[in-house]
Amino acid sequence: MKRQDIIDGRCGWCAGDDLYTKYHDTEWGKPAEDERILFEFLILEGAQAGLSWITILRKRESYRKAFRGFEPEAVAKMTEEDIGRLMQEDGIIRNRMKIRSAVNNAKHFLEVQQEFGSFRNYILSFLPGKKPIVNHFRFLEEIPAVSPESEAISRDMKKRGFSFFGPVCCYSFLQAAGFVNDHLEGCFCRR
């Protein structure tokens, strides 16, 4: 195994940063069943587009405050005035399109919940056997940026009106929320 693939018994991508390590050890790849957590990852992944995930993790608490505790109903009610206020917020990525997208996606998130009973059910409907996928990669370079499932979900979400959620963001969301477990063989989180 290459040195950078597994470091200190965990996936090497998180090495060297305590926040990244904690995220890897406690959240990444673990099934999130709480709808608010799924909405949180949806918002954060949209904010991350084009940036590094560690940048977003460092701003997570500011996002939580700015986006009303990641309550989709509250975010869906945000106005242009709220968006303007968030454009002045130092703790988040001040990109008007991404902020507007979060409000837009909250509305569609609620519609999906209504149609499928939960957002989790909606995502599972795209996965084989409606169950999370557990991959068996040994090396970091084996982990894909997209999958057929992330492409299908992203395409369907775009038809439903979601934005800032292409196949790469979608695959990252699937990993973050535990719909895909890409912990490397040899990582203690696979146990």
Rosetta constraint file for C-alpha pairs under 8 A:
AtomPair CA 1 CA 5 HARMONIC 6.81 0.50
AtomPair CA 1 CA 6 HARMONIC 7.55 0.50
AtomPair CA 1 CA 138 HARMONIC 7.49 0.50
AtomPair CA 1 CA 139 HARMONIC 7.32 0.50
AtomPair CA 2 CA 6 HARMONIC 7.36 0.50
AtomPair CA 2 CA 139 HARMONIC 7.45 0.50
AtomPair CA 3 CA 7 HARMONIC 6.84 0.50
AtomPair CA 4 CA 12 HARMONIC 5.16 0.50
AtomPair CA 4 CA 13 HARMONIC 7.59 0.50
AtomPair CA 5 CA 11 HARMONIC 5.97 0.50
AtomPair CA 5 CA 12 HARMONIC 4.79 0.50
AtomPair CA 5 CA 13 HARMONIC 7.40 0.50
AtomPair CA 5 CA 138 HARMONIC 7.67 0.50
AtomPair CA 5 CA 139 HARMONIC 5.57 0.50
AtomPair CA 5 CA 140 HARMONIC 5.63 0.50
AtomPair CA 5 CA 184 HARMONIC 7.79 0.50
AtomPair CA 6 CA 10 HARMONIC 5.29 0.50
AtomPair CA 6 CA 11 HARMONIC 4.83 0.50
AtomPair CA 6 CA 12 HARMONIC 4.76 0.50
AtomPair CA 6 CA 184 HARMONIC 7.60 0.50
AtomPair CA 6 CA 186 HARMONIC 6.96 0.50
AtomPair CA 6 CA 187 HARMONIC 6.66 0.50
AtomPair CA 7 CA 11 HARMONIC 6.35 0.50
AtomPair CA 7 CA 12 HARMONIC 5.02 0.50
AtomPair CA 7 CA 15 HARMONIC 6.79 0.50
AtomPair CA 9 CA 186 HARMONIC 6.62 0.50
AtomPair CA 9 CA 187 HARMONIC 5.22 0.50
AtomPair CA 9 CA 188 HARMONIC 5.84 0.50
AtomPair CA 10 CA 184 HARMONIC 7.80 0.50
AtomPair CA 10 CA 186 HARMONIC 7.19 0.50
AtomPair CA 10 CA 187 HARMONIC 4.25 0.50
AtomPair CA 10 CA 188 HARMONIC 5.92 0.50
AtomPair CA 10 CA 189 HARMONIC 7.15 0.50
AtomPair CA 11 CA 15 HARMONIC 7.74 0.50
AtomPair CA 11 CA 140 HARMONIC 7.94 0.50
AtomPair CA 11 CA 183 HARMONIC 6.41 0.50
AtomPair CA 11 CA 184 HARMONIC 6.02 0.50
AtomPair CA 11 CA 187 HARMONIC 5.75 0.50
AtomPair CA 12 CA 140 HARMONIC 7.87 0.50
AtomPair CA 13 CA 140 HARMONIC 7.86 0.50
AtomPair CA 14 CA 20 HARMONIC 5.16 0.50
AtomPair CA 14 CA 21 HARMONIC 5.18 0.50
AtomPair CA 14 CA 24 HARMONIC 6.67 0.50
AtomPair CA 15 CA 20 HARMONIC 7.41 0.50
AtomPair CA 15 CA 21 HARMONIC 6.44 0.50
AtomPair CA 16 CA 21 HARMONIC 7.79 0.50
AtomPair CA 17 CA 21 HARMONIC 6.11 0.50
AtomPair CA 18 CA 22 HARMONIC 6.08 0.50
AtomPair CA 19 CA 23 HARMONIC 6.17 0.50
AtomPair CA 19 CA 57 HARMONIC 7.54 0.50
AtomPair CA 19 CA 58 HARMONIC 7.77 0.50
AtomPair CA 20 CA 24 HARMONIC 6.08 0.50
AtomPair CA 20 CA 54 HARMONIC 6.67 0.50
AtomPair CA 20 CA 57 HARMONIC 7.78 0.50
AtomPair CA 21 CA 25 HARMONIC 6.05 0.50
AtomPair CA 22 CA 26 HARMONIC 5.94 0.50
AtomPair CA 22 CA 27 HARMONIC 7.93 0.50
AtomPair CA 23 CA 27 HARMONIC 5.33 0.50
AtomPair CA 23 CA 28 HARMONIC 6.19 0.50
AtomPair CA 24 CA 28 HARMONIC 4.98 0.50
AtomPair CA 24 CA 29 HARMONIC 7.98 0.50
AtomPair CA 25 CA 189 HARMONIC 6.62 0.50
AtomPair CA 26 CA 30 HARMONIC 7.55 0.50
AtomPair CA 27 CA 176 HARMONIC 6.86 0.50
AtomPair CA 27 CA 177 HARMONIC 7.55 0.50
AtomPair CA 28 CA 175 HARMONIC 6.35 0.50
AtomPair CA 28 CA 176 HARMONIC 4.61 0.50
AtomPair CA 28 CA 177 HARMONIC 6.69 0.50
AtomPair CA 28 CA 178 HARMONIC 6.55 0.50
AtomPair CA 28 CA 181 HARMONIC 7.95 0.50
AtomPair CA 29 CA 175 HARMONIC 5.22 0.50
AtomPair CA 29 CA 176 HARMONIC 5.54 0.50
AtomPair CA 29 CA 177 HARMONIC 6.18 0.50
AtomPair CA 29 CA 178 HARMONIC 3.93 0.50
AtomPair CA 29 CA 179 HARMONIC 7.09 0.50
AtomPair CA 29 CA 180 HARMONIC 6.18 0.50
AtomPair CA 29 CA 181 HARMONIC 4.54 0.50
AtomPair CA 29 CA 182 HARMONIC 6.62 0.50
AtomPair CA 29 CA 183 HARMONIC 6.98 0.50
AtomPair CA 30 CA 176 HARMONIC 7.47 0.50
AtomPair CA 30 CA 177 HARMONIC 6.39 0.50
AtomPair CA 30 CA 178 HARMONIC 4.32 0.50
AtomPair CA 30 CA 179 HARMONIC 7.89 0.50
AtomPair CA 30 CA 181 HARMONIC 7.21 0.50
AtomPair CA 31 CA 132 HARMONIC 7.85 0.50
AtomPair CA 31 CA 177 HARMONIC 5.61 0.50
AtomPair CA 31 CA 178 HARMONIC 3.89 0.50
AtomPair CA 31 CA 179 HARMONIC 6.21 0.50
AtomPair CA 32 CA 37 HARMONIC 6.63 0.50
AtomPair CA 32 CA 38 HARMONIC 6.69 0.50
AtomPair CA 32 CA 177 HARMONIC 5.12 0.50
AtomPair CA 32 CA 178 HARMONIC 6.10 0.50
AtomPair CA 33 CA 37 HARMONIC 7.57 0.50
AtomPair CA 33 CA 38 HARMONIC 7.49 0.50
AtomPair CA 33 CA 120 HARMONIC 6.93 0.50
AtomPair CA 34 CA 38 HARMONIC 6.50 0.50
AtomPair CA 35 CA 39 HARMONIC 6.17 0.50
AtomPair CA 35 CA 118 HARMONIC 7.22 0.50
AtomPair CA 35 CA 119 HARMONIC 6.70 0.50
AtomPair CA 35 CA 120 HARMONIC 7.11 0.50
AtomPair CA 36 CA 40 HARMONIC 6.07 0.50
AtomPair CA 36 CA 70 HARMONIC 6.23 0.50
AtomPair CA 36 CA 71 HARMONIC 6.15 0.50
AtomPair CA 36 CA 72 HARMONIC 7.24 0.50
AtomPair CA 37 CA 41 HARMONIC 6.27 0.50
AtomPair CA 37 CA 70 HARMONIC 7.74 0.50
AtomPair CA 37 CA 177 HARMONIC 7.99 0.50
AtomPair CA 38 CA 42 HARMONIC 6.21 0.50
AtomPair CA 38 CA 119 HARMONIC 7.61 0.50
AtomPair CA 38 CA 120 HARMONIC 7.60 0.50
AtomPair CA 38 CA 177 HARMONIC 6.57 0.50
AtomPair CA 39 CA 43 HARMONIC 6.24 0.50
AtomPair CA 39 CA 70 HARMONIC 6.57 0.50
AtomPair CA 39 CA 71 HARMONIC 7.70 0.50
AtomPair CA 39 CA 72 HARMONIC 6.75 0.50
AtomPair CA 39 CA 106 HARMONIC 7.71 0.50
AtomPair CA 39 CA 109 HARMONIC 7.55 0.50
AtomPair CA 40 CA 44 HARMONIC 6.10 0.50
AtomPair CA 40 CA 70 HARMONIC 5.45 0.50
AtomPair CA 41 CA 45 HARMONIC 5.80 0.50
AtomPair CA 41 CA 173 HARMONIC 6.30 0.50
AtomPair CA 41 CA 176 HARMONIC 7.15 0.50
AtomPair CA 41 CA 177 HARMONIC 7.06 0.50
AtomPair CA 42 CA 46 HARMONIC 6.27 0.50
AtomPair CA 42 CA 173 HARMONIC 6.65 0.50
AtomPair CA 43 CA 47 HARMONIC 6.27 0.50
AtomPair CA 43 CA 102 HARMONIC 5.73 0.50
AtomPair CA 43 CA 105 HARMONIC 7.93 0.50
AtomPair CA 44 CA 48 HARMONIC 6.08 0.50
AtomPair CA 44 CA 56 HARMONIC 6.81 0.50
AtomPair CA 44 CA 60 HARMONIC 7.73 0.50
AtomPair CA 44 CA 63 HARMONIC 7.97 0.50
AtomPair CA 45 CA 49 HARMONIC 6.52 0.50
AtomPair CA 45 CA 165 HARMONIC 7.62 0.50
AtomPair CA 45 CA 169 HARMONIC 5.88 0.50
AtomPair CA 45 CA 170 HARMONIC 7.82 0.50
AtomPair CA 45 CA 172 HARMONIC 7.18 0.50
AtomPair CA 45 CA 173 HARMONIC 6.32 0.50
AtomPair CA 46 CA 98 HARMONIC 6.80 0.50
AtomPair CA 46 CA 101 HARMONIC 7.81 0.50
AtomPair CA 46 CA 102 HARMONIC 7.45 0.50
AtomPair CA 46 CA 163 HARMONIC 7.94 0.50
AtomPair CA 46 CA 164 HARMONIC 5.10 0.50
AtomPair CA 46 CA 165 HARMONIC 6.00 0.50
AtomPair CA 46 CA 169 HARMONIC 6.86 0.50
AtomPair CA 47 CA 56 HARMONIC 7.31 0.50
AtomPair CA 47 CA 93 HARMONIC 6.90 0.50
AtomPair CA 47 CA 98 HARMONIC 6.02 0.50
AtomPair CA 47 CA 99 HARMONIC 7.89 0.50
AtomPair CA 47 CA 164 HARMONIC 7.94 0.50
AtomPair CA 48 CA 52 HARMONIC 6.44 0.50
AtomPair CA 48 CA 53 HARMONIC 6.09 0.50
AtomPair CA 48 CA 55 HARMONIC 7.83 0.50
AtomPair CA 48 CA 56 HARMONIC 6.11 0.50
AtomPair CA 49 CA 164 HARMONIC 7.09 0.50
AtomPair CA 49 CA 169 HARMONIC 6.68 0.50
AtomPair CA 51 CA 55 HARMONIC 7.04 0.50
AtomPair CA 51 CA 56 HARMONIC 7.96 0.50
AtomPair CA 52 CA 56 HARMONIC 7.02 0.50
AtomPair CA 53 CA 57 HARMONIC 6.22 0.50
AtomPair CA 54 CA 58 HARMONIC 6.15 0.50
AtomPair CA 55 CA 59 HARMONIC 6.62 0.50
AtomPair CA 56 CA 60 HARMONIC 5.96 0.50
AtomPair CA 59 CA 63 HARMONIC 6.25 0.50
AtomPair CA 59 CA 91 HARMONIC 5.90 0.50
AtomPair CA 59 CA 92 HARMONIC 6.00 0.50
AtomPair CA 60 CA 64 HARMONIC 6.17 0.50
AtomPair CA 61 CA 65 HARMONIC 6.38 0.50
AtomPair CA 62 CA 66 HARMONIC 6.01 0.50
AtomPair CA 62 CA 91 HARMONIC 5.10 0.50
AtomPair CA 62 CA 92 HARMONIC 6.17 0.50
AtomPair CA 63 CA 67 HARMONIC 5.74 0.50
AtomPair CA 63 CA 91 HARMONIC 7.20 0.50
AtomPair CA 63 CA 92 HARMONIC 5.98 0.50
AtomPair CA 64 CA 68 HARMONIC 6.20 0.50
AtomPair CA 64 CA 69 HARMONIC 4.74 0.50
AtomPair CA 64 CA 70 HARMONIC 5.94 0.50
AtomPair CA 65 CA 69 HARMONIC 5.82 0.50
AtomPair CA 66 CA 86 HARMONIC 6.89 0.50
AtomPair CA 66 CA 89 HARMONIC 7.86 0.50
AtomPair CA 66 CA 92 HARMONIC 7.93 0.50
AtomPair CA 67 CA 71 HARMONIC 7.54 0.50
AtomPair CA 67 CA 75 HARMONIC 6.10 0.50
AtomPair CA 68 CA 74 HARMONIC 6.44 0.50
AtomPair CA 68 CA 75 HARMONIC 6.57 0.50
AtomPair CA 70 CA 74 HARMONIC 7.92 0.50
AtomPair CA 70 CA 75 HARMONIC 7.15 0.50
AtomPair CA 71 CA 75 HARMONIC 6.30 0.50
AtomPair CA 72 CA 76 HARMONIC 5.93 0.50
AtomPair CA 72 CA 106 HARMONIC 5.10 0.50
AtomPair CA 72 CA 107 HARMONIC 7.44 0.50
AtomPair CA 72 CA 109 HARMONIC 7.31 0.50
AtomPair CA 72 CA 110 HARMONIC 6.99 0.50
AtomPair CA 73 CA 77 HARMONIC 6.61 0.50
AtomPair CA 73 CA 106 HARMONIC 7.07 0.50
AtomPair CA 73 CA 107 HARMONIC 7.66 0.50
AtomPair CA 73 CA 110 HARMONIC 7.33 0.50
AtomPair CA 74 CA 78 HARMONIC 6.85 0.50
AtomPair CA 75 CA 102 HARMONIC 7.59 0.50
AtomPair CA 75 CA 103 HARMONIC 5.58 0.50
AtomPair CA 75 CA 106 HARMONIC 6.08 0.50
AtomPair CA 76 CA 103 HARMONIC 5.16 0.50
AtomPair CA 76 CA 104 HARMONIC 6.81 0.50
AtomPair CA 76 CA 105 HARMONIC 7.81 0.50
AtomPair CA 76 CA 106 HARMONIC 4.92 0.50
AtomPair CA 76 CA 107 HARMONIC 5.02 0.50
AtomPair CA 77 CA 103 HARMONIC 7.59 0.50
AtomPair CA 78 CA 82 HARMONIC 5.75 0.50
AtomPair CA 78 CA 83 HARMONIC 7.24 0.50
AtomPair CA 78 CA 103 HARMONIC 6.48 0.50
AtomPair CA 79 CA 83 HARMONIC 6.35 0.50
AtomPair CA 80 CA 84 HARMONIC 6.13 0.50
AtomPair CA 81 CA 85 HARMONIC 6.26 0.50
AtomPair CA 82 CA 86 HARMONIC 6.19 0.50
AtomPair CA 83 CA 87 HARMONIC 6.28 0.50
AtomPair CA 83 CA 96 HARMONIC 7.29 0.50
AtomPair CA 83 CA 99 HARMONIC 6.54 0.50
AtomPair CA 83 CA 100 HARMONIC 6.77 0.50
AtomPair CA 84 CA 88 HARMONIC 7.03 0.50
AtomPair CA 85 CA 89 HARMONIC 6.88 0.50
AtomPair CA 86 CA 94 HARMONIC 7.18 0.50
AtomPair CA 86 CA 99 HARMONIC 7.61 0.50
AtomPair CA 87 CA 94 HARMONIC 5.07 0.50
AtomPair CA 87 CA 95 HARMONIC 7.03 0.50
AtomPair CA 87 CA 96 HARMONIC 6.63 0.50
AtomPair CA 88 CA 94 HARMONIC 7.24 0.50
AtomPair CA 89 CA 94 HARMONIC 7.07 0.50
AtomPair CA 90 CA 94 HARMONIC 7.53 0.50
AtomPair CA 94 CA 98 HARMONIC 7.96 0.50
AtomPair CA 94 CA 99 HARMONIC 7.47 0.50
AtomPair CA 95 CA 99 HARMONIC 6.23 0.50
AtomPair CA 96 CA 100 HARMONIC 5.97 0.50
AtomPair CA 97 CA 101 HARMONIC 5.94 0.50
AtomPair CA 98 CA 102 HARMONIC 6.29 0.50
AtomPair CA 98 CA 164 HARMONIC 7.12 0.50
AtomPair CA 99 CA 103 HARMONIC 6.71 0.50
AtomPair CA 100 CA 104 HARMONIC 6.17 0.50
AtomPair CA 101 CA 105 HARMONIC 5.80 0.50
AtomPair CA 101 CA 162 HARMONIC 7.56 0.50
AtomPair CA 101 CA 163 HARMONIC 5.82 0.50
AtomPair CA 101 CA 164 HARMONIC 6.72 0.50
AtomPair CA 102 CA 106 HARMONIC 6.13 0.50
AtomPair CA 103 CA 107 HARMONIC 6.72 0.50
AtomPair CA 104 CA 108 HARMONIC 6.65 0.50
AtomPair CA 104 CA 161 HARMONIC 7.95 0.50
AtomPair CA 104 CA 162 HARMONIC 6.91 0.50
AtomPair CA 104 CA 163 HARMONIC 7.68 0.50
AtomPair CA 105 CA 109 HARMONIC 5.85 0.50
AtomPair CA 105 CA 161 HARMONIC 7.65 0.50
AtomPair CA 105 CA 162 HARMONIC 5.23 0.50
AtomPair CA 105 CA 163 HARMONIC 6.76 0.50
AtomPair CA 106 CA 110 HARMONIC 6.32 0.50
AtomPair CA 107 CA 111 HARMONIC 6.49 0.50
AtomPair CA 108 CA 112 HARMONIC 6.17 0.50
AtomPair CA 108 CA 160 HARMONIC 7.05 0.50
AtomPair CA 108 CA 161 HARMONIC 6.82 0.50
AtomPair CA 108 CA 162 HARMONIC 6.50 0.50
AtomPair CA 109 CA 113 HARMONIC 6.24 0.50
AtomPair CA 109 CA 119 HARMONIC 6.88 0.50
AtomPair CA 110 CA 114 HARMONIC 6.21 0.50
AtomPair CA 111 CA 115 HARMONIC 6.25 0.50
AtomPair CA 112 CA 116 HARMONIC 5.93 0.50
AtomPair CA 112 CA 117 HARMONIC 7.73 0.50
AtomPair CA 112 CA 118 HARMONIC 7.01 0.50
AtomPair CA 112 CA 119 HARMONIC 6.03 0.50
AtomPair CA 112 CA 122 HARMONIC 7.03 0.50
AtomPair CA 113 CA 117 HARMONIC 5.04 0.50
AtomPair CA 113 CA 118 HARMONIC 4.16 0.50
AtomPair CA 113 CA 119 HARMONIC 5.00 0.50
AtomPair CA 113 CA 122 HARMONIC 7.73 0.50
AtomPair CA 114 CA 118 HARMONIC 6.98 0.50
AtomPair CA 116 CA 121 HARMONIC 6.08 0.50
AtomPair CA 116 CA 122 HARMONIC 5.73 0.50
AtomPair CA 117 CA 121 HARMONIC 6.77 0.50
AtomPair CA 118 CA 122 HARMONIC 6.57 0.50
AtomPair CA 119 CA 123 HARMONIC 6.38 0.50
AtomPair CA 120 CA 124 HARMONIC 6.11 0.50
AtomPair CA 121 CA 125 HARMONIC 6.13 0.50
AtomPair CA 122 CA 126 HARMONIC 7.39 0.50
AtomPair CA 123 CA 127 HARMONIC 7.22 0.50
AtomPair CA 123 CA 153 HARMONIC 7.30 0.50
AtomPair CA 124 CA 130 HARMONIC 4.63 0.50
AtomPair CA 124 CA 131 HARMONIC 6.14 0.50
AtomPair CA 124 CA 132 HARMONIC 7.25 0.50
AtomPair CA 124 CA 179 HARMONIC 7.67 0.50
AtomPair CA 125 CA 130 HARMONIC 5.37 0.50
AtomPair CA 126 CA 130 HARMONIC 6.79 0.50
AtomPair CA 126 CA 149 HARMONIC 6.28 0.50
AtomPair CA 126 CA 152 HARMONIC 7.47 0.50
AtomPair CA 126 CA 153 HARMONIC 6.84 0.50
AtomPair CA 127 CA 131 HARMONIC 6.02 0.50
AtomPair CA 127 CA 132 HARMONIC 6.77 0.50
AtomPair CA 127 CA 133 HARMONIC 7.33 0.50
AtomPair CA 127 CA 149 HARMONIC 6.62 0.50
AtomPair CA 128 CA 132 HARMONIC 7.93 0.50
AtomPair CA 128 CA 133 HARMONIC 7.67 0.50
AtomPair CA 131 CA 179 HARMONIC 7.60 0.50
AtomPair CA 132 CA 178 HARMONIC 6.93 0.50
AtomPair CA 132 CA 179 HARMONIC 4.42 0.50
AtomPair CA 132 CA 180 HARMONIC 5.61 0.50
AtomPair CA 132 CA 181 HARMONIC 7.54 0.50
AtomPair CA 133 CA 179 HARMONIC 6.14 0.50
AtomPair CA 133 CA 180 HARMONIC 4.67 0.50
AtomPair CA 133 CA 181 HARMONIC 6.20 0.50
AtomPair CA 134 CA 180 HARMONIC 5.85 0.50
AtomPair CA 134 CA 181 HARMONIC 4.73 0.50
AtomPair CA 134 CA 182 HARMONIC 6.67 0.50
AtomPair CA 135 CA 180 HARMONIC 7.33 0.50
AtomPair CA 135 CA 181 HARMONIC 6.02 0.50
AtomPair CA 135 CA 182 HARMONIC 5.52 0.50
AtomPair CA 135 CA 183 HARMONIC 7.78 0.50
AtomPair CA 136 CA 182 HARMONIC 7.17 0.50
AtomPair CA 136 CA 183 HARMONIC 7.87 0.50
AtomPair CA 136 CA 184 HARMONIC 6.64 0.50
AtomPair CA 136 CA 185 HARMONIC 6.19 0.50
AtomPair CA 137 CA 142 HARMONIC 6.10 0.50
AtomPair CA 137 CA 143 HARMONIC 6.78 0.50
AtomPair CA 137 CA 182 HARMONIC 6.98 0.50
AtomPair CA 137 CA 183 HARMONIC 7.52 0.50
AtomPair CA 137 CA 184 HARMONIC 5.22 0.50
AtomPair CA 137 CA 185 HARMONIC 6.01 0.50
AtomPair CA 138 CA 142 HARMONIC 7.34 0.50
AtomPair CA 138 CA 184 HARMONIC 5.22 0.50
AtomPair CA 138 CA 185 HARMONIC 5.05 0.50
AtomPair CA 138 CA 186 HARMONIC 7.58 0.50
AtomPair CA 139 CA 143 HARMONIC 7.44 0.50
AtomPair CA 139 CA 184 HARMONIC 6.68 0.50
AtomPair CA 140 CA 184 HARMONIC 7.40 0.50
AtomPair CA 143 CA 182 HARMONIC 6.95 0.50
AtomPair CA 145 CA 168 HARMONIC 5.61 0.50
AtomPair CA 145 CA 171 HARMONIC 6.58 0.50
AtomPair CA 145 CA 172 HARMONIC 7.67 0.50
AtomPair CA 146 CA 150 HARMONIC 5.98 0.50
AtomPair CA 146 CA 151 HARMONIC 6.89 0.50
AtomPair CA 146 CA 167 HARMONIC 5.81 0.50
AtomPair CA 146 CA 168 HARMONIC 5.27 0.50
AtomPair CA 146 CA 170 HARMONIC 7.81 0.50
AtomPair CA 146 CA 171 HARMONIC 5.43 0.50
AtomPair CA 147 CA 151 HARMONIC 6.21 0.50
AtomPair CA 147 CA 167 HARMONIC 7.68 0.50
AtomPair CA 147 CA 171 HARMONIC 6.83 0.50
AtomPair CA 148 CA 152 HARMONIC 6.19 0.50
AtomPair CA 149 CA 153 HARMONIC 6.07 0.50
AtomPair CA 150 CA 154 HARMONIC 5.89 0.50
AtomPair CA 150 CA 167 HARMONIC 5.10 0.50
AtomPair CA 150 CA 168 HARMONIC 7.34 0.50
AtomPair CA 150 CA 170 HARMONIC 5.38 0.50
AtomPair CA 150 CA 171 HARMONIC 5.17 0.50
AtomPair CA 150 CA 174 HARMONIC 7.70 0.50
AtomPair CA 151 CA 155 HARMONIC 6.04 0.50
AtomPair CA 151 CA 166 HARMONIC 7.59 0.50
AtomPair CA 151 CA 167 HARMONIC 4.77 0.50
AtomPair CA 151 CA 170 HARMONIC 7.71 0.50
AtomPair CA 152 CA 156 HARMONIC 6.18 0.50
AtomPair CA 153 CA 157 HARMONIC 6.00 0.50
AtomPair CA 153 CA 167 HARMONIC 7.68 0.50
AtomPair CA 153 CA 170 HARMONIC 7.35 0.50
AtomPair CA 154 CA 158 HARMONIC 6.08 0.50
AtomPair CA 154 CA 165 HARMONIC 6.19 0.50
AtomPair CA 154 CA 166 HARMONIC 5.38 0.50
AtomPair CA 154 CA 167 HARMONIC 5.35 0.50
AtomPair CA 154 CA 170 HARMONIC 6.22 0.50
AtomPair CA 155 CA 159 HARMONIC 6.44 0.50
AtomPair CA 155 CA 166 HARMONIC 7.71 0.50
AtomPair CA 155 CA 167 HARMONIC 7.86 0.50
AtomPair CA 156 CA 160 HARMONIC 6.35 0.50
AtomPair CA 157 CA 161 HARMONIC 6.36 0.50
AtomPair CA 157 CA 162 HARMONIC 5.35 0.50
AtomPair CA 157 CA 163 HARMONIC 7.92 0.50
AtomPair CA 157 CA 165 HARMONIC 7.77 0.50
AtomPair CA 158 CA 162 HARMONIC 5.01 0.50
AtomPair CA 158 CA 163 HARMONIC 6.37 0.50
AtomPair CA 158 CA 165 HARMONIC 7.69 0.50
AtomPair CA 164 CA 169 HARMONIC 7.73 0.50
AtomPair CA 165 CA 169 HARMONIC 5.37 0.50
AtomPair CA 165 CA 170 HARMONIC 5.83 0.50
AtomPair CA 166 CA 170 HARMONIC 5.95 0.50
AtomPair CA 167 CA 171 HARMONIC 6.06 0.50
AtomPair CA 168 CA 172 HARMONIC 6.30 0.50
AtomPair CA 169 CA 173 HARMONIC 6.13 0.50
AtomPair CA 170 CA 174 HARMONIC 6.18 0.50
AtomPair CA 171 CA 175 HARMONIC 6.27 0.50
AtomPair CA 172 CA 176 HARMONIC 6.05 0.50
AtomPair CA 173 CA 177 HARMONIC 5.96 0.50
AtomPair CA 174 CA 178 HARMONIC 6.00 0.50
AtomPair CA 174 CA 179 HARMONIC 4.77 0.50
AtomPair CA 174 CA 180 HARMONIC 5.36 0.50
AtomPair CA 175 CA 179 HARMONIC 6.05 0.50
AtomPair CA 175 CA 180 HARMONIC 4.77 0.50
AtomPair CA 175 CA 181 HARMONIC 6.01 0.50
AtomPair CA 175 CA 182 HARMONIC 6.79 0.50
AtomPair CA 176 CA 180 HARMONIC 7.94 0.50
AtomPair CA 183 CA 187 HARMONIC 6.24 0.50
AtomPair CA 183 CA 189 HARMONIC 6.66 0.50
AtomPair CA 183 CA 190 HARMONIC 6.13 0.50
AtomPair CA 184 CA 190 HARMONIC 7.48 0.50
AtomPair CA 185 CA 190 HARMONIC 7.10 0.50
AtomPair CA 186 CA 190 HARMONIC 7.57 0.50
